[in-house]
Amino acid sequence: MSKYRKLPVEIEAFRIGIDYIPDWFMDKVTSNEIILHGKSSGFDHYNDTKCDIKTLEGTMHANFGDYIIKGVNDEIYPCKSDIFEKTYELVE
């Protein structure tokens, strides 16, 4: 079996219910590709904020504190924070 290493690519991400919600996410909410649940307006932070994201693999659910990633092809998907922190590092 061959081994592979991920290419060093930069992505955009935020934590749902914790970080400010970026425009690229809200554009998908407006087009109904993402269903946002909870009271978050983009500025306020609530621990009941969550969302459902329609992807090519089906609808994926993100809970409060999960990272929402905008991928290299502008796809959007959730990632649990423990996995995100093992996979990505902050770009300065």
Backbone torsions as a table, in degrees:
resi	resn	phi	psi	omega
1	MET	NA	137.1	177.7
2	SER	-84.3	153.2	175.3
3	LYS	-109.2	147.2	-178.7
4	TYR	-132.2	152.4	175.7
5	ARG	-119.9	140.2	177.1
6	LYS	-63.9	140.0	174.7
7	LEU	-68.0	145.9	178.6
8	PRO	-77.0	96.4	178.3
9	VAL	-116.9	150.9	176.6
10	GLU	-98.4	137.1	178.2
11	ILE	-125.9	165.5	171.5
12	GLU	-105.3	143.3	180.0
13	ALA	-156.6	158.3	173.3
14	PHE	-150.5	163.8	178.0
15	ARG	-98.5	123.1	-176.3
16	ILE	-65.5	129.0	179.4
17	GLY	84.1	-7.9	-178.2
18	ILE	-116.3	-52.5	-177.7
19	ASP	-92.0	162.7	174.6
20	TYR	-60.2	137.5	-179.2
21	ILE	-81.8	120.8	-177.9
22	PRO	-74.9	161.2	-179.2
23	ASP	-59.2	-38.6	-177.9
24	TRP	-62.2	-30.2	176.3
25	PHE	-74.5	-47.0	-177.8
26	MET	-65.5	-29.7	174.3
27	ASP	-60.3	-38.5	178.8
28	LYS	-73.8	-29.6	174.2
29	VAL	-66.1	-44.4	179.8
30	THR	-61.8	-38.3	-179.3
31	SER	-85.0	4.0	176.4
32	ASN	69.8	19.1	174.4
33	GLU	-83.7	-18.6	175.2
34	ILE	-129.4	132.2	175.7
35	ILE	-105.5	116.3	-178.5
36	LEU	-94.5	127.4	179.1
37	HIS	-113.4	146.4	-180.0
38	GLY	108.9	-170.2	-172.7
39	LYS	-101.9	2.3	-172.7
40	SER	-65.2	132.8	178.1
41	SER	-104.7	3.2	-174.4
42	GLY	103.6	-26.1	-179.6
43	PHE	-109.3	-36.1	-178.6
44	ASP	-89.5	153.4	-178.6
45	HIS	-119.2	125.8	-179.0
46	TYR	-132.8	139.4	-177.0
47	ASN	-77.6	3.6	174.4
48	ASP	-105.9	7.3	179.9
49	THR	-73.0	130.9	177.7
50	LYS	-153.5	173.7	-179.6
51	CYS	-154.7	162.0	172.5
52	ASP	-117.3	127.3	-175.7
53	ILE	-114.8	122.6	177.0
54	LYS	-80.0	119.2	179.8
55	THR	-122.9	174.6	176.7
56	LEU	-64.4	-25.0	179.7
57	GLU	-89.9	1.2	-177.6
58	GLY	117.6	-175.7	-179.1
59	THR	-80.3	128.5	178.5
60	MET	-112.4	141.7	-176.5
61	HIS	-104.1	138.6	175.1
62	ALA	-123.4	131.6	177.5
63	ASN	-97.6	168.4	176.6
64	PHE	-49.1	129.9	177.0
65	GLY	90.4	-14.0	175.8
66	ASP	-69.4	149.4	175.1
67	TYR	-81.8	141.3	172.3
68	ILE	-110.0	123.4	-173.6
69	ILE	-110.5	136.0	169.3
70	LYS	-102.0	112.0	-173.5
71	GLY	-79.8	-176.9	-175.1
72	VAL	-66.4	-21.9	177.1
73	ASN	-107.4	25.2	-178.8
74	ASP	64.8	14.4	174.4
75	GLU	-74.8	151.1	-178.8
76	ILE	-120.9	132.3	179.9
77	TYR	-154.2	154.8	180.0
78	PRO	-88.1	159.2	176.5
79	CYS	-148.2	130.6	176.6
80	LYS	-61.0	144.4	-172.9
81	SER	-62.0	-35.4	-179.7
82	ASP	-66.9	-38.2	177.3
83	ILE	-70.3	-42.5	179.8
84	PHE	-58.0	-46.3	-176.8
85	GLU	-68.5	-23.2	175.2
86	LYS	-83.0	-19.1	-172.4
87	THR	-104.3	-32.4	-172.6
88	TYR	-123.2	155.0	171.7
89	GLU	-130.2	152.4	-177.8
90	LEU	-68.3	134.4	176.8
91	VAL	-91.8	127.1	-179.9
92	GLU	-88.1	NA	NA
